[in-house]
């Protein structure tokens, strides 16, 4: 007779079987369909029944597979996020806080960086997300041409755009760039500045368009001269190049469309032996983490990126669950952060 190694016998014995949905149903005394409704947060389940099912799930340590859940709900609980191919503060912060809000709602995010803004490249990215059966698509817009391309496609699923615009819509969310810019320019006017130059962002950026519009309208409201703006590309290098050449003989203040360009402008003005704020005042936009540690500390406009991430997720859930009730969303307000880079002119 062949003797079996005890160690081998123990190794071959199967471990405990993982609980399934039918085990949960038996323990809770309900049907497996009811367990499925509880797992997927569907309505028409009595609170006492829901509590029994949740208790059974906890006791059995049951964890449903994403594939099984998708078969029941016809949803993948995945959202496609198309983000600009840049590490700039705005898009990166929005994407991060949107991911946090999605996780809290038990959704996952499939992020695609948009490097090619030409129509064929945009369409290819959208089609790739649709093949992954995402439940919705969110687009962080940094070029209005991309938004136009996506809107022209037959998506067949909910679509939410994060884009500053004078025109609002039920599927658009944003931070109020326009009023933020007006607050920045108004602050300079209240300090006594009457000639305020604008270093603008890219011509096709929705944020840059709205910040420039706010600058123009605030000057017009006070009947002040509008000087043709200089235009950068959001980078410190472009701010530096513009800061070396802009005419400071007339303007006593500069409203810069973002803090990164403000850093470049400050550096260039220092090389020209111009003091901030003694010779020229500077106000930026974004409130970078470094803004308060520049020399001088930068007066700027703070954006609520965390609030925007939550707002995007709320809009996505609404368009998925109750699309007929979607309405226009008011842009989130900004906050002017007053530091030491702006003061009354000499």
Secondary structure as GFF3:
##gff-version 3
##sequence-region A 1 346
A	DSSP	alpha_helix	6	12	.	.	.	ID=ss1
A	DSSP	alpha_helix	21	28	.	.	.	ID=ss2
A	DSSP	alpha_helix	32	39	.	.	.	ID=ss3
A	DSSP	alpha_helix	47	60	.	.	.	ID=ss4
A	DSSP	alpha_helix	66	73	.	.	.	ID=ss5
A	DSSP	beta_strand	78	84	.	.	.	ID=ss6
A	DSSP	alpha_helix	89	104	.	.	.	ID=ss7
A	DSSP	beta_strand	108	114	.	.	.	ID=ss8
A	DSSP	alpha_helix	119	131	.	.	.	ID=ss9
A	DSSP	beta_strand	136	140	.	.	.	ID=ss10
A	DSSP	alpha_helix	144	151	.	.	.	ID=ss11
A	DSSP	beta_strand	158	162	.	.	.	ID=ss12
A	DSSP	beta_strand	172	173	.	.	.	ID=ss13
A	DSSP	alpha_helix	177	191	.	.	.	ID=ss14
A	DSSP	beta_strand	196	200	.	.	.	ID=ss15
A	DSSP	alpha_helix	206	221	.	.	.	ID=ss16
A	DSSP	beta_strand	230	231	.	.	.	ID=ss17
A	DSSP	alpha_helix	236	245	.	.	.	ID=ss18
A	DSSP	beta_strand	253	256	.	.	.	ID=ss19
A	DSSP	alpha_helix	259	271	.	.	.	ID=ss20
A	DSSP	beta_strand	281	283	.	.	.	ID=ss21
A	DSSP	three_ten_helix	291	293	.	.	.	ID=ss22
A	DSSP	beta_strand	300	302	.	.	.	ID=ss23
A	DSSP	alpha_helix	305	321	.	.	.	ID=ss24
A	DSSP	three_ten_helix	323	325	.	.	.	ID=ss25
A	DSSP	beta_strand	335	337	.	.	.	ID=ss26
###
